[in-house]
Every structure is written in C-alpha cells, then in structure tokens.
Amino acid sequence: MMIPISLILGVIVLVIFLWASKSGEFEDIEGPKYRMLDDDDEDYDDD
C-alpha cells in the first residue's frame, strides 16, 4: 500500500518540478539577492 502511494507522490513532484523549470521559474536565481541589496532611497521620504 505504501509503495504505490510513494510512487504516485514521486511522479507528482517530478511533474511539478518539470513544469516549473519549463515555465522559467529557475532562470534567474542570482537576481533576487542583488535586488534586495539595491538602494531605493528615491521611493521614500526621510523627513
């Protein structure tokens, strides 16, 4: 009973991973850490 459930879950995870990689989810993995450090002072008032 547990082997078919684990195989089905494994196939579901594989399908989700392949869909995410084909849709471009993993194309820019370096960008967010540099955007986080970008200084956006012009968006805020420091009064």
C-alpha positions as CSV (number, residue, x, y, z in Angstrom):
1,M,0.0,0.0,0.0
2,M,2.8,2.4,0.8
3,I,4.9,1.8,-2.3
4,P,2.1,2.9,-4.8
5,I,1.4,6.0,-2.7
6,S,5.1,6.9,-2.7
7,L,5.5,6.3,-6.4
8,I,2.4,8.5,-7.1
9,L,3.8,11.3,-4.9
10,G,7.2,11.0,-6.6
11,V,5.6,11.3,-10.1
12,I,3.6,14.3,-8.9
13,V,6.7,16.0,-7.5
14,L,8.6,15.3,-10.8
15,V,5.8,16.7,-12.9
16,I,5.7,19.9,-10.8
17,F,9.4,20.3,-11.0
18,L,9.4,19.8,-14.8
19,W,6.6,22.3,-15.2
20,A,8.4,24.9,-13.0
21,S,11.6,24.5,-14.9
22,K,9.9,24.8,-18.3
23,S,8.0,27.9,-17.2
24,G,11.2,29.7,-16.3
25,E,10.9,29.6,-12.6
26,F,14.6,28.8,-12.1
27,E,16.1,31.1,-14.8
28,D,17.3,34.0,-12.6
29,I,18.4,32.6,-9.3
30,E,21.0,35.2,-8.6
31,G,18.9,38.3,-9.3
32,P,16.7,38.5,-6.1
33,K,19.7,38.6,-3.7
34,Y,21.1,41.6,-5.6
35,R,17.7,43.3,-5.9
36,M,17.4,43.0,-2.2
37,L,20.6,45.0,-1.7
38,D,19.7,47.7,-4.3
39,D,19.3,51.1,-2.6
40,D,15.9,52.6,-3.4
41,D,16.1,55.8,-1.5
42,E,14.2,57.8,-4.1
43,D,11.0,55.8,-3.3
44,Y,10.8,57.0,0.4
45,D,10.8,60.4,2.1
46,D,13.2,60.6,5.0
47,D,11.6,63.6,6.8
